[in-house]
Amino acid sequence: TDRKPNNKVWDIYSDVPDGTPPYQFDFIVDQCGNYDEEGDCFNREHSFPQSWFDGVPGPDTDLFHMYPTDAWVNQKRANWPYGIVGGGVTFQADNGGRLGQCDYPGCGLVFEPIDAYKGDLARGYFYMLTRYKDEAVNWTSAPVLSGGEFLPWVESMMLEWHLTDPVSAKEIARNNTIYASLQNNRNPYIDHPEWVQRIWGPFASIPEAGAGSDRIWWDGDRLNYDRKANTSLAWLRIYTTIGSLVQATSITGNVGNTEMPAESGVYIVVLEGDGRSVVRIVR
C-alpha cells in the first residue's frame, strides 16, 4: 500500500515531494530491527497512537491510520498529537517534520508533519471517528478527543489540513489497494472529500444545493452570485475554516459580484436569502 514508483518505501516522515529525500528504505531488508538514528530502518506508525485506544483489536491494525515510517522519527513523535509547531522545537526530522510547542490554543507538545501529508493524516483521523464511532466514546486516553468527538482545536486544524492539502493520487491508489486486497472497506473521505465539510464543518446542518438552486462561484478575481428567486434582500457571508466571520455583504438583485478578503487562503462562503442557503468553499 505504500510503495513509491521507484519501489522504495513511501515513508511520509522522510519523503520530500518534488525533491530528493535524505534517504530511502527498501522493503524487507530495511525493516527494523534496532536503530540508533534517523535513516537506520523503518517500522509501523499508528498515526492515531495505540495508547489512545488501549491497543484494542480493530483500530490497532487498521491501515487507514497506519503508515511505514522512519523508526527514529516515529519514536520522537511517540504518542504526541499532531499539531502546528509555533516554537520550542525539540526535534526536527531531515524532511522538515518537527516536534515542539503547539501554536493552537489548548494544546502542548505536538508533532507537525510536512504540508504534503497533512491532508492524508486528517482524512485518516476523520475516518477513525467514523469507523469507530461507538468505541471512541471510551477512548479517554486520546488527548485529541472528548466524549468521542474532536476537541475544538483539533477539529479546526484537521479541517484546515483537509482543505489545504487535497486528496492526492497516492491516497486514491492506497485507498483502492486497501479495499481490494486487504480490508475490503474504504476511507469515504478520500472518495468524497466534500463529506468532511458536511459532517464537521461549521455549516454542516445547511442542506446542499440542488438543481436550479442559487449559485456562488469564484472566477479568480471576483466572487459571483446568481440567485434564482426574486430580488428580496439576501446576505453573502464569508467565514474562515474555523467559522470566524470575516465579511458580510447585503445584496439585492438576481446577479452580481463582490470582492473576497485580501488575504489569500481557504474560505467558506454562505449565500442566505428567500429561506434558502447555499454553501461553497473558495480557495
C-alpha positions in Angstrom: 0.0 0.0 0.0 3.0 2.3 0.5 5.3 1.7 -2.4 6.8 4.6 -4.3 7.1 4.4 -8.1 10.8 3.6 -7.7 9.8 0.6 -5.5 11.1 2.3 -2.3 9.1 2.5 0.9 6.8 5.6 0.9 7.8 7.0 4.3 5.9 10.2 5.0 8.4 11.2 7.7 11.3 11.2 5.3 9.8 11.8 1.9 10.4 15.1 0.1 7.8 15.6 -2.6 9.2 17.1 -5.8 12.6 16.9 -4.2 15.4 14.5 -3.1 14.7 12.6 0.1 17.7 12.4 2.6 17.4 8.6 2.4 15.1 5.9 1.2 14.2 2.5 2.5 13.9 -0.9 0.8 11.2 -3.3 1.7 12.1 -6.2 4.0 15.8 -5.6 4.2 15.4 -2.1 5.9 12.6 -3.1 8.2 13.5 -2.7 11.9 15.4 -4.1 13.9 17.5 -2.0 16.0 18.1 1.7 15.3 20.2 4.4 16.7 19.5 7.4 14.5 17.3 8.7 11.6 17.7 6.7 8.4 18.5 3.3 10.1 15.3 1.5 9.4 11.5 1.8 9.1 8.6 0.4 11.2 4.9 0.9 11.6 3.5 4.3 12.7 0.0 4.4 14.1 -0.9 8.0 13.3 -3.7 7.6 15.9 -1.4 6.1 18.6 -2.3 2.7 20.0 -2.2 4.0 23.6 -5.1 6.3 22.8 -7.4 3.4 22.3 -5.6 0.8 24.5 -4.4 -1.2 21.5 -7.7 -2.9 21.2 -8.3 -5.2 18.1 -9.6 -3.4 15.1 -8.0 0.0 15.1 -4.7 -1.5 16.1 -4.3 -3.0 12.6 -6.5 -0.6 10.6 -4.4 0.6 7.6 -6.2 3.8 7.1 -4.3 5.3 10.0 -1.1 3.2 9.7 2.0 4.0 7.7 5.6 2.8 7.3 7.8 5.5 8.7 11.4 6.1 9.8 11.7 4.4 13.2 13.7 7.2 14.8 11.2 9.9 13.8 8.4 7.6 14.8 10.0 7.2 18.3 10.4 11.0 18.6 6.8 11.6 17.6 5.8 8.9 20.2 2.2 9.4 21.1 2.1 13.2 20.9 -0.8 14.7 19.0 -0.3 16.2 15.6 -0.3 20.0 15.5 1.2 23.2 14.3 4.5 23.9 15.9 4.9 27.6 16.9 8.1 27.4 18.9 10.2 25.4 21.4 11.3 22.9 18.8 12.9 19.8 20.5 13.4 17.7 17.4 13.4 18.2 13.6 13.4 15.4 11.0 15.6 15.6 7.9 12.5 16.3 5.7 11.2 19.1 7.9 8.8 17.3 10.3 9.3 18.6 13.8 8.3 18.2 17.4 7.6 21.3 19.5 5.1 23.5 21.3 1.7 23.8 19.7 0.7 27.1 18.0 -3.0 26.4 18.6 -4.6 27.4 22.0 -5.4 24.4 24.1 -2.6 22.0 23.2 1.0 21.5 24.4 3.8 19.4 22.8 2.9 18.3 19.2 4.4 16.7 16.1 4.0 18.6 12.9 4.3 16.6 9.6 5.3 18.3 6.4 2.4 20.1 4.5 2.3 17.4 1.7 0.8 14.8 4.1 -1.3 16.9 6.5 -4.4 16.2 4.5 -3.7 12.5 4.3 -3.4 12.3 8.1 -6.5 14.5 8.7 -8.7 12.2 6.4 -7.3 9.3 8.4 -8.5 10.9 11.6 -11.9 11.7 10.2 -12.1 8.0 9.1 -11.2 6.8 12.7 -14.0 8.8 14.3 -16.5 7.4 11.7 -15.4 3.8 11.6 -15.0 3.5 15.4 -17.7 6.0 16.4 -19.2 3.7 19.1 -15.9 2.8 20.6 -14.4 6.3 20.5 -16.5 7.5 23.4 -14.4 5.2 25.6 -11.0 6.4 24.3 -10.4 8.5 27.3 -6.6 8.3 26.8 -6.8 10.2 23.5 -5.7 13.8 24.2 -7.5 14.9 21.0 -11.0 13.7 21.9 -13.7 14.4 24.5 -16.7 12.2 24.6 -15.8 10.6 21.3 -15.6 13.9 19.5 -12.6 16.1 18.4 -11.6 18.8 20.7 -12.3 22.2 19.1 -8.7 23.0 18.2 -8.2 19.5 16.7 -11.4 19.8 14.6 -10.4 23.2 13.4 -6.9 22.1 12.5 -7.9 18.9 10.8 -10.5 20.8 8.7 -7.8 23.2 7.6 -5.4 20.4 6.8 -8.1 18.6 4.8 -8.9 21.8 2.8 -5.3 23.0 2.1 -3.9 19.5 1.2 -6.5 18.0 -1.2 -6.7 14.2 -2.0 -3.7 13.1 -3.9 -3.1 10.3 -6.4 -1.2 8.5 -3.7 -4.2 8.4 -1.4 -6.5 7.2 -4.1 -4.2 4.4 -5.1 -3.7 3.4 -1.4 -7.5 3.5 -0.8 -8.1 1.2 -3.7 -5.4 -1.3 -2.7 -6.6 -1.4 1.0 -10.1 -2.1 -0.3 -9.3 -4.6 -3.0 -6.5 -6.6 -1.4 -6.7 -6.2 2.4 -9.6 -4.7 4.4 -12.5 -4.7 2.0 -13.5 -1.2 3.1 -12.7 2.3 2.1 -11.9 5.7 3.5 -15.0 7.6 2.4 -13.3 11.0 2.8 -10.9 10.1 0.1 -13.7 9.1 -2.3 -15.9 12.1 -1.2 -13.7 14.8 0.4 -16.8 17.1 0.4 -18.3 14.9 3.1 -15.8 16.2 5.7 -17.3 19.7 5.5 -20.8 18.3 5.6 -20.1 16.4 8.9 -17.6 18.5 10.7 -17.7 21.9 9.0 -19.2 25.0 10.7 -22.2 24.8 8.4 -22.8 21.1 8.4 -26.5 21.4 9.0 -27.2 23.6 5.9 -28.7 21.5 3.1 -26.6 21.1 -0.1 -27.7 23.0 -3.2 -29.8 21.0 -5.8 -30.6 21.6 -9.4 -31.9 25.1 -10.1 -30.5 26.4 -6.8 -28.7 29.7 -6.3 -25.1 29.6 -7.3 -21.8 31.1 -6.0 -18.5 30.9 -7.8 -15.1 32.4 -7.8 -13.6 33.5 -11.2 -10.2 34.3 -9.9 -10.9 37.9 -9.5 -14.4 38.4 -8.0 -16.9 36.3 -6.0 -20.0 36.0 -8.2 -23.6 35.0 -7.3 -26.7 34.1 -9.3 -30.0 33.9 -7.4 -32.9 32.0 -9.0 -35.6 33.7 -6.8 -36.8 37.3 -6.6 -34.9 40.5 -5.6 -35.5 40.4 -1.9 -32.7 41.1 0.5 -30.1 38.4 1.0 -26.8 38.1 2.8 -23.4 36.9 1.4 -21.2 35.9 4.4 -17.6 34.8 4.2 -16.1 32.7 7.0 -12.7 31.2 7.8 -12.5 27.4 8.0 -13.0 27.5 11.8 -16.2 29.6 11.5 -15.0 33.1 12.1 -16.9 35.7 10.1 -14.6 38.0 8.1 -17.0 39.7 5.7 -20.8 40.2 5.4 -22.5 41.8 2.4 -26.2 42.5 2.0 -27.3 42.0 -1.6 -30.4 42.6 -3.8 -31.0 41.6 -7.3 -30.5 38.3 -9.0 -26.9 38.5 -10.2 -23.8 40.4 -9.1 -20.3 40.0 -7.6 -18.2 41.2 -4.7 -14.6 41.1 -3.6 -13.1 38.4 -1.4 -10.9 39.2 1.6 -7.5 40.5 0.7 -5.6 37.7 2.5 -5.3 34.5 0.5 -6.5 31.3 2.0 -9.5 29.0 2.2 -12.9 30.4 2.9 -16.4 29.2 3.4 -19.0 31.4 1.5 -22.7 31.3 2.5 -25.4 32.9 0.5 -28.7 33.1 2.5 -32.0 34.6 1.3 -35.5 33.7 0.4 -35.5 31.0 3.1 -32.6 29.1 1.3 -28.9 28.7 1.9 -26.0 27.8 -0.4 -22.5 27.0 0.8 -19.3 26.9 -1.2 -15.6 26.5 -0.3 -13.4 29.0 -2.1 -9.6 28.9 -2.2 
